[in-house]
Amino acid sequence: MPSASSAASASGRPVPSSLWRDGDFRRLWMGQTASQLGEHTGLVVLPLFAVLTLDADADQLGVLRAVGQAPIFLLSLFVGAWVDRWRTRTVMVLTDVGRTLALGAAAVAALFGRLGLPALLLVAFVVGALSVFFDVAYQVSLVRLVKRDQLVRGNSALESSRSAAQIGGPALGGALVSLLSAPIAAASSALFFALSFLSIRRIRRVEPTPERRERPPRVWRRVHEGLRFVVGDTVLRTVCLASAAFQFFFAAVMTVYLLFLPRELHLSGTAVGLALAATGPGALLGSVLAARLPNRFGYGPVLVAAAALGDGVFLCVPALHGSPAVTVPALLAVNFVFGAGGQLVNVAVMAVRQTVTPDGLQGRAAATITFVGMGLSPLGSLLGGFLAEEWGLRTSLLATAAGMMLSPAVMALSPLARLGLPAARRAPLTAPGGPTPS
């Protein structure tokens, strides 16, 4: 791992100029940034369209979010096995094209008043499925594109973009739906995917993928190898369990949260977007801290502390009352802290996973953790919708926010809490499962 001094420049930027001078890394970063903005703009545009235009209730909103997240559970393991065998640039380019067409068609249908709830569910599923491919592919692409000692810094840049997009996208989507219209907001998401396509297709470096074997292993065997590797590793197994706890309750929180802000706190779409946008600056701070703190205090202590602080701050939200002049600044502070803590956890976890995983298992390890971590998100979304209907918004928000604290508790009670600098387990692309075709 690089030293803290090499992980950040004198200006505090998480990625040094030497990495930024790599044209292919810049193209990957720009494409991934545009793609994440499109993905997370769409994640709020479609629910807001359902709530504001189709008058969807809490149960319907929960179903819509669950459908969009279902591909993570249904496809992640197969996507990991598949991505390990192909060039990630090709995967990312094709998924950008597919998402551009899906959201573009939704925008046209909405303009003509033809975008009902069934069509909205279909679009959410298609975009969610293609996003699973893209998200696994860009993580593997970084490992194939940069040196091992640049992974923390590269991850800091990519995860900064992703975390900022998680809120920057919804903020933009909320503003567009509020100021313009849902069709225009959907079209903006499609435009981001088109920009991602234009950037990533310009990556010139040829990935070091071995030649195709005559009889490659069956996909189930490759999936099993990825599962066995992650389950057999104490650190990665803990990451899976902690991620599953967080993602399940976070999905429930966000379902309630998207209802709580406009209906309980009476915030406009623009105010909701502004409040959520504070996670972006928080994520930038988290990126800088992620390049420094783990090398000083160890990865385990930093992960536990950051998760406890970032998740715990959401417990303050149900107590908010009053006018937007009071609640919006408080929400800005909450989301800033949540963004910083979440970004610090994201970068540190990804660096640990990429370092301890052999090259030939990178895609499957990433997909396995995604599958276990986020596979329960659809159920969490359904739980959030159910609790909002049965318990009311404040009570359900408090209960689901408390549930997120299970994630740092799992890490604190495991050997991960004592992890210092993980040792790399280098292996060629012909690790278990055989060579990867070009």
C-alpha positions in Angstrom: 0.0 0.0 0.0 1.3 3.5 -0.7 2.2 5.7 2.1 -0.1 8.4 3.3 2.1 11.1 1.8 1.9 9.5 -1.6 -1.8 8.9 -1.5 -2.7 12.5 -1.5 -1.1 15.6 -3.1 -0.1 18.7 -1.2 -3.5 20.2 -2.2 -5.3 17.3 -0.6 -6.4 15.6 -3.8 -6.7 11.8 -3.4 -5.1 10.9 -6.7 -1.6 12.2 -7.6 -0.8 13.9 -10.8 1.1 10.8 -12.1 -2.1 8.8 -12.2 -4.1 11.7 -13.7 -1.5 11.9 -16.5 -2.6 8.4 -17.6 -5.0 9.1 -20.4 -6.7 5.7 -20.1 -7.3 6.2 -16.4 -8.8 9.6 -17.1 -11.1 8.1 -19.7 -12.2 5.4 -17.3 -12.8 7.9 -14.6 -14.8 10.3 -16.8 -16.9 7.5 -18.2 -17.5 6.0 -14.8 -18.4 9.4 -13.4 -20.9 10.1 -16.2 -22.4 6.6 -15.8 -22.8 6.9 -12.1 -24.5 10.3 -12.5 -26.9 8.8 -15.0 -27.6 5.8 -12.8 -28.3 7.7 -9.7 -30.3 10.5 -11.5 -32.5 7.7 -12.8 -32.9 6.1 -9.4 -34.6 9.3 -8.1 -36.3 10.4 -11.4 -38.3 7.2 -11.7 -39.6 7.1 -8.1 -40.4 10.9 -8.2 -42.2 10.4 -11.5 -44.3 7.6 -9.8 -45.1 9.7 -6.7 -45.7 13.0 -8.4 -47.2 12.0 -11.7 -48.7 8.6 -11.2 -49.7 9.3 -7.5 -48.0 6.0 -6.3 -48.5 5.1 -2.7 -45.8 3.8 -0.3 -46.3 0.2 -1.3 -46.1 0.9 -5.0 -42.9 3.0 -4.4 -41.4 0.1 -2.5 -42.2 -2.3 -5.3 -40.7 0.1 -7.9 -37.4 0.4 -5.9 -37.4 -3.3 -5.3 -37.8 -4.1 -9.0 -34.9 -1.8 -9.9 -32.7 -3.5 -7.2 -33.8 -7.1 -8.0 -31.1 -7.6 -10.7 -28.4 -7.3 -8.1 -29.8 -10.4 -6.4 -30.7 -12.2 -9.6 -27.6 -11.5 -11.8 -24.6 -10.5 -9.7 -22.9 -13.9 -9.4 -23.3 -14.7 -13.1 -22.1 -11.3 -14.1 -19.0 -11.7 -12.0 -18.2 -15.0 -13.7 -18.9 -13.5 -17.1 -16.9 -10.3 -16.6 -13.8 -12.3 -15.4 -13.8 -13.8 -18.9 -14.2 -10.8 -21.1 -12.7 -7.3 -21.7 -14.3 -4.9 -19.3 -14.2 -2.0 -21.8 -16.6 -4.0 -24.1 -18.9 -4.8 -21.2 -19.1 -1.1 -20.1 -19.7 0.2 -23.6 -22.5 -2.2 -24.3 -24.3 -1.5 -21.0 -24.0 2.3 -21.7 -25.7 1.8 -25.0 -28.5 -0.3 -23.5 -29.2 2.1 -20.7 -29.2 5.1 -23.1 -31.9 3.4 -25.2 -34.0 2.3 -22.2 -34.2 5.7 -20.6 -34.5 7.4 -23.9 -37.5 5.3 -24.7 -39.0 6.1 -21.3 -38.5 9.8 -21.9 -40.3 9.6 -25.2 -43.2 7.5 -23.7 -43.5 10.0 -20.9 -43.7 13.0 -23.3 -46.7 11.3 -25.0 -48.3 10.3 -21.8 -47.7 6.6 -22.3 -45.4 5.9 -19.4 -47.6 4.0 -16.9 -46.5 2.1 -13.8 -46.0 -1.3 -15.6 -43.7 0.4 -18.2 -41.9 2.2 -15.4 -41.2 -1.1 -13.7 -39.8 -2.6 -16.9 -37.5 0.4 -17.4 -36.3 0.2 -13.8 -35.5 -3.5 -14.1 -33.6 -3.1 -17.4 -31.5 -0.2 -16.2 -30.8 -2.0 -12.9 -29.7 -5.1 -14.8 -27.3 -3.3 -17.1 -26.0 -1.3 -14.1 -25.0 -4.5 -12.4 -22.8 -5.4 -15.4 -21.3 -1.9 -15.5 -20.5 -1.7 -11.8 -18.7 -5.0 -11.7 -16.9 -4.3 -14.9 -15.5 -0.9 -13.9 -14.1 -2.3 -10.6 -12.3 -5.1 -12.5 -11.2 -2.6 -15.2 -9.3 -0.6 -12.6 -7.3 -3.6 -11.5 -6.3 -4.4 -15.1 -5.6 -0.8 -15.9 -3.3 0.5 -13.0 -0.5 -0.9 -10.9 -1.3 -2.6 -7.6 0.3 0.2 -5.6 -2.1 2.7 -7.3 -5.3 0.9 -6.4 -6.0 2.9 -3.3 -5.5 6.2 -5.2 -7.5 5.0 -8.2 -10.3 3.7 -6.0 -10.3 7.0 -4.1 -11.0 8.8 -7.4 -13.6 6.3 -8.7 -15.4 5.9 -5.4 -15.4 9.7 -4.9 -17.3 10.0 -8.2 -19.6 7.2 -7.3 -20.5 8.5 -3.8 -20.8 12.0 -5.1 -23.1 10.8 -7.9 -25.3 8.9 -5.3 -26.4 12.3 -4.1 -25.4 14.6 -7.0 -27.5 12.5 -9.3 -30.6 12.5 -7.1 -30.2 16.2 -6.5 -30.0 16.9 -10.2 -32.9 14.5 -10.8 -35.0 16.1 -8.1 -34.3 19.6 -9.5 -35.2 18.6 -13.1 -38.4 16.9 -12.1 -39.4 19.9 -10.0 -38.3 22.7 -12.4 -38.9 21.0 -15.8 -40.6 17.6 -16.1 -40.0 13.9 -15.6 -39.4 13.2 -19.3 -36.6 15.8 -19.4 -35.1 14.3 -16.3 -35.2 10.8 -17.8 -33.6 12.2 -21.0 -30.8 13.7 -18.9 -30.0 10.3 -17.4 -29.8 8.9 -20.9 -27.5 11.7 -21.9 -25.1 10.8 -19.1 -24.9 7.2 -20.3 -24.2 8.4 -23.8 -21.3 10.5 -22.5 -20.0 7.5 -20.6 -20.1 5.5 -23.8 -18.1 8.2 -25.7 -15.4 8.3 -23.0 -14.9 4.6 -22.3 -14.8 3.5 -25.9 -11.7 5.7 -26.3 -9.7 3.6 -23.8 -6.7 2.4 -25.8 -4.9 0.0 -23.6 -5.5 -3.6 -24.4 -6.4 -5.6 -21.4 -4.1 -8.6 -20.6 -6.8 -11.2 -21.1 -5.5 -14.7 -21.9 -6.7 -16.6 -24.9 -10.0 -18.6 -24.8 -9.8 -22.2 -23.7 -11.4 -24.8 -26.0 -13.6 -26.0 -23.1 -14.0 -23.3 -20.5 -15.4 -24.3 -17.1 -19.2 -24.2 -16.7 -20.5 -21.0 -15.3 -21.8 -22.6 -12.2 -18.3 -23.9 -11.4 -16.9 -20.4 -11.8 -19.6 -18.9 -9.6 -18.9 -21.6 -7.0 -15.2 -20.7 -7.1 -15.9 -17.1 -6.4 -18.3 -17.9 -3.5 -15.9 -20.4 -2.0 -13.0 -17.9 -2.1 -15.0 -15.1 -0.4 -16.6 -17.3 2.2 -13.3 -18.9 3.0 -11.6 -15.6 3.6 -12.3 -14.1 7.1 -11.9 -10.5 6.0 -14.1 -10.8 2.9 -16.7 -12.8 4.7 -17.0 -10.1 7.3 -17.2 -7.5 4.6 -20.1 -9.4 3.0 -22.1 -9.7 6.3 -21.6 -6.0 7.2 -22.5 -4.9 3.7 -25.6 -7.1 3.7 -26.8 -5.5 7.0 -26.1 -2.0 5.8 -27.6 -2.3 2.4 -30.8 -4.1 3.6 -31.6 -1.3 6.2 -30.3 1.5 4.0 -32.7 0.4 1.2 -35.5 0.5 3.8 -34.3 3.9 5.1 -34.3 5.5 1.6 -37.8 4.2 0.8 -39.1 5.9 3.9 -36.8 8.9 3.5 -38.1 9.8 0.0 -41.6 9.9 1.5 -40.6 11.6 4.8 -38.9 14.6 3.2 -41.8 15.8 1.0 -44.7 14.6 3.0 -43.6 15.0 6.7 -41.2 17.9 6.4 -43.1 19.4 3.4 -39.9 20.0 1.4 -40.1 20.7 -2.4 -38.3 18.6 -4.9 -35.6 21.3 -5.1 -35.2 21.3 -1.3 -35.0 17.6 -1.3 -32.3 17.6 -3.9 -30.3 20.3 -2.1 -30.4 18.4 1.2 -29.3 15.2 -0.4 -26.5 17.0 -2.3 -24.6 17.5 0.9 -23.4 13.9 0.6 -21.3 15.0 -2.4 -18.9 17.3 -0.5 -18.9 14.8 2.4 -17.8 12.1 -0.1 -14.9 14.3 -1.3 -13.7 14.7 2.3 -14.1 10.9 2.8 -11.9 10.3 -0.3 -9.1 12.5 1.2 -9.4 10.8 4.5 -9.4 7.3 2.9 -6.0 8.0 1.4 -4.5 8.9 4.8 -6.3 7.4 7.8 -6.0 3.7 7.1 -2.3 3.9 6.6 -2.0 5.7 10.0 -4.5 3.8 12.2 -5.1 0.6 10.3 -8.0 -0.4 8.0 -10.0 -2.1 10.7 -10.3 0.7 13.2 -11.0 3.2 10.5 -13.7 1.1 8.9 -15.5 0.5 12.3 -15.3 4.2 13.3 -16.4 5.6 9.9 -19.3 3.2 9.6 -20.5 3.9 13.2 -20.4 7.7 12.6 -21.8 7.7 9.1 -24.6 5.3 9.8 -25.4 6.6 13.3 -26.0 10.2 12.2 -29.2 9.1 10.4 -30.7 8.5 13.8 -31.1 12.3 14.1 -33.4 12.6 11.1 -36.7 11.4 12.7 -36.4 14.1 15.4 -36.5 16.9 12.9 -39.5 19.3 12.9 -40.2 22.8 11.8 -39.9 24.9 8.7 -37.4 24.3 5.8 -35.3 27.1 7.2 -34.6 24.8 10.2 -34.8 21.3 8.7 -32.8 21.8 5.5 -29.6 23.0 7.3 -29.9 20.0 9.7 -30.3 17.6 6.7 -27.3 19.2 5.0 -25.2 18.4 8.1 -26.6 14.8 8.4 -25.9 14.0 4.8 -22.5 15.6 4.8 -21.4 13.3 7.7 -23.1 10.3 6.1 -21.3 11.0 2.9 -17.9 11.3 4.5 -18.3 8.2 6.6 -19.7 6.2 3.7 -17.0 7.2 1.3 -14.3 6.3 3.7 -15.8 2.9 4.2 -16.3 2.4 0.4 -12.7 3.2 -0.5 -11.2 1.2 2.3 -13.3 -1.9 1.7 -12.6 -1.9 -2.0 -8.9 -1.5 -1.5 -8.9 -4.4 0.9 -10.9 -6.6 -1.4 -8.8 -5.8 -4.5 -5.5 -6.3 -2.6 -6.4 -9.7 -1.1 -8.0 -11.1 -4.2 -6.0 -12.8 -7.0 -6.4 -11.2 -10.4 -8.3 -14.1 -12.0 -11.0 -13.8 -9.2 -11.5 -10.1 -9.2 -14.8 -10.0 -11.0 -16.2 -12.9 -9.1 -15.1 -11.6 -5.7 -16.6 -8.2 -6.5 -19.8 -9.7 -7.7 -20.1 -12.1 -4.8 -19.8 -9.2 -2.3 -22.3 -7.2 -4.3 -24.7 -10.2 -4.4 -24.5 -10.8 -0.7 -24.3 -7.1 0.3 -26.9 -5.7 -2.0 -29.0 -8.7 -2.8 -31.2 -8.0 0.1 -31.9 -4.4 -1.0 -35.2 -5.3 -2.7 -36.5 -6.8 0.5 -35.3 -3.8 2.4 -37.2 -1.5 0.0 -40.3 -3.5 0.5 -39.8 -3.5 4.3 -39.5 0.3 4.2 -42.7 0.7 2.2 -44.6 -1.7 4.5 -43.4 0.0 7.7 -44.2 3.5 6.3 -47.8 2.3 5.8 -48.1 0.5 9.1 -46.1 2.5 11.6 -46.0 6.0 10.1 -43.0 7.8 8.6 -41.2 9.0 11.8 -41.3 5.6 13.6 -40.4 3.6 10.6 -37.5 5.9 9.8 -36.1 5.6 13.3 -36.4 1.8 13.3 -34.7 1.4 9.9 -32.0 3.9 10.8 -31.3 2.0 14.0 -31.0 -1.2 11.9 -28.1 0.3 9.9 -26.0 0.2 13.1 -25.9 -3.5 12.8 -23.2 -3.1 10.1 -20.5 -1.4 12.3 -21.4 -3.8 15.1 -20.6 -6.8 12.8 -17.3 -5.3 11.9 -16.4 -4.4 15.5 -17.0 -8.0 16.7 -14.8 -9.6 13.9 -11.1 -9.9 13.2 -11.6 -7.1 10.5 -11.7 -4.6 13.4 -8.0 -5.3 14.0 -6.9 -5.3 10.4 -3.8 -3.2 9.6 -2.4 -3.2 6.0 -3.7 -6.2 4.1 -1.2 -8.3 2.2 -1.5 -8.7 -1.5 -2.2 -12.2 -2.9 -1.0 -11.8 -6.4 -2.0 -14.4 -9.0 -2.2 -14.4 -12.8 -5.5 -14.1 -14.7 -5.4 -17.9 -15.0 -6.4 -18.3 -11.3 -9.1 -20.9 -10.5 -11.5 -21.2 -13.3 -8.9 -21.1 -16.1 -7.8 -18.5 -18.6 -9.9 -15.6 -19.6 -10.7 -15.2 -23.3 -9.9 -12.0 -25.1 
